[in-house]
Amino acid sequence: MSIEELHSGTAVRVRKLTPQGGDETPERWHNSLSVEYHIPVPGALAFMLLTFSTPLEPIADAMAELFDAIANSLTWTE
């Protein structure tokens, strides 16, 4: 968990790996990456939740960079 400064403002970022197993064969187990952004909505007592996930553990870091870029592209307009 970290505090990030996005174009839309300050956000809480949560990155986690969750074990996934399709069957009892350990060779088929993998981790799924999820990245969440909790972003306060300006002028409201509400938060927007952006959630991204990928089952592609070998490229999880690259996917997290993509998720960060998408979250950072968010802007508010009046």
C-alpha positions as CSV (number, residue, x, y, z in Angstrom):
1,M,0.0,0.0,0.0
2,S,1.2,3.5,-0.9
3,I,0.1,7.0,-1.3
4,E,0.5,8.3,-4.9
5,E,0.1,11.7,-6.5
6,L,-1.9,11.3,-9.7
7,H,-3.0,14.0,-12.1
8,S,-6.5,13.7,-10.5
9,G,-5.0,14.2,-6.9
10,T,-3.8,12.0,-4.1
11,A,-4.7,8.4,-4.2
12,V,-4.2,5.3,-2.1
13,R,-2.6,2.5,-4.3
14,V,-2.9,-1.2,-3.2
15,R,-0.9,-3.9,-5.0
16,K,-1.4,-7.5,-4.1
17,L,-0.7,-11.0,-5.4
18,T,-3.3,-13.7,-4.9
19,P,-2.5,-17.4,-5.4
20,Q,-4.7,-19.0,-8.1
21,G,-5.0,-22.7,-8.5
22,G,-7.1,-24.2,-11.3
23,D,-6.8,-27.8,-10.1
24,E,-4.7,-29.9,-7.8
25,T,-1.6,-29.8,-10.2
26,P,1.0,-27.5,-8.6
27,E,2.4,-26.7,-12.1
28,R,-0.8,-25.0,-13.0
29,W,-0.8,-22.7,-9.9
30,H,0.1,-19.1,-10.4
31,N,-0.4,-15.7,-8.8
32,S,-2.9,-13.1,-10.0
33,L,-1.8,-9.4,-9.6
34,S,-4.4,-6.8,-8.7
35,V,-3.8,-3.1,-8.3
36,E,-6.4,-0.8,-6.7
37,Y,-6.6,3.0,-6.6
38,H,-8.8,4.7,-4.1
39,I,-9.3,8.2,-5.3
40,P,-11.3,10.9,-3.5
41,V,-14.0,12.6,-5.7
42,P,-13.6,16.4,-5.6
43,G,-16.5,18.2,-3.9
44,A,-18.1,15.0,-2.6
45,L,-17.7,12.7,0.4
46,A,-17.0,9.8,-1.9
47,F,-14.2,7.8,-3.3
48,M,-13.8,6.3,-6.8
49,L,-12.3,2.8,-6.8
50,L,-10.3,1.8,-9.9
51,T,-9.4,-1.9,-9.9
52,F,-7.1,-3.7,-12.4
53,S,-6.0,-7.3,-12.4
54,T,-4.0,-9.8,-14.5
55,P,-3.4,-13.5,-14.3
56,L,-0.2,-13.1,-16.3
57,E,2.4,-13.3,-13.4
58,P,5.5,-13.4,-15.7
59,I,4.6,-9.9,-16.9
60,A,3.0,-8.6,-13.7
61,D,5.5,-5.7,-13.3
62,A,4.9,-4.5,-16.9
63,M,1.1,-4.8,-16.4
64,A,1.4,-2.8,-13.1
65,E,3.2,0.0,-15.0
66,L,0.3,0.0,-17.5
67,F,-2.3,0.2,-14.7
68,D,-0.3,3.1,-13.2
69,A,-0.3,4.9,-16.5
70,I,-4.1,4.4,-16.9
71,A,-4.8,5.6,-13.4
72,N,-2.6,8.6,-13.8
73,S,-4.5,9.6,-17.0
74,L,-7.6,10.3,-14.9
75,T,-8.6,13.9,-14.7
76,W,-11.6,15.7,-13.2
77,T,-13.6,18.3,-15.1
78,E,-16.4,20.6,-14.0
